[in-house]
Amino acid sequence: MADLSKLTIGSKGTSSALVVEQRLAPAVGSGIAPVFASPMLIALMEAAAVDCVEAHLPEGHQTLGVHLDVTHASPTPLGFTVTATATLKAVEGRKLTFDVVASDGIDQIGSGSHTRVVVDTARFMARLTAKSLQQT
């Protein structure tokens, strides 16, 4: 088992993105309204969680997102900057749970929870390679 003692409950990570055409709902296939797309919100929340913990993991380890429960409650138009913040809420073995929120400078546009698991990178990549070889 990896030593996760450097992970501190309450630690925060952030990630920001400018709302450009490529991040709008029509560009990513998540609707026709010209607003910041929900898939982009989720990606930003995951990036904030990664920012929160990756530098504190043992060498040769990384995290993988395995669950999100997110509400996207307010639209954000082109030109705004969205910032997501992830706060480490729990460490249970390899499972890390985060509270996530996002704001566009006017409103809190989203919130929820996110779960990631810590994996040994070499072992994970070996499993991925083995799966790739099974493709017909």
Salt bridges, closest charged atoms under 4 A:
GLU46 OE1 - HIS114 NE2 3.62
GLU46 OE1 - ARG116 NH1 2.93
ASP99 OD1 - LYS89 NZ 3.82
